[in-house]
Amino acid sequence: MITIRKATKDDAQACWDIRNAAINKGCSGFYDADDLLIWTEGELTEQFSRIVAAHFYVAEQFSVNTQLKTVVGSIMLDEPYAQLEALFVAPDAMGIGVGKALLQFIETMAFNQGIAQLRLESTLNAVDFYRHSGFGGEGLEEDSIYCSPRGIALECMVMYKNLVRRK
């Protein structure tokens, strides 16, 4: 079972590890291996921990066997820019609906805050997932370059979705 909750500073290491694992697994073959190394190098920073505590939501998976909840995904809404950020799913939890659940959660939250359209910058490997989730399409996507603070430039797709009330 997947549940979503507001992240705390204690979730920062799990979010960092999931981010790096998801980038290495999902982006392999779409981007240069050296760029992936640069993108994921380093340790958890205090700044990242503060951002997680302030803005992230996490998906937890409950294990019947261990009776424990494990963080398996993260997402963030940058409200002033109506931008979805940091949607990452642990590789061993990919394909079971974690990303879809996180996306629906943030879309509902954004809509309830009066945001009419969400924006995101998708890595090339995730474009189909976002299109399947209603992002992009005619006039709602454009090729772009993501310029990382770490000095790498990665092709990406800027995508938009007009939000409507869920039934």
Buried (B, 14 or more C-beta within 10 A) or exposed (E): EBEBEEBEEEBBBBBBBBBBBBBBBBBEEBBEEEBBEEBBEEEBEEEBBEBBBEBBBBBBBEEEEEEEBBBBBBBBBBEEEBBBBBBBBBBEBBEEBBBBBBBBBBBEBBBEEEBEEBBBBBBBBBBEBBBEBBBBEEEBBEEBEBEEEEEBEBEBBBBBBEBEEEE
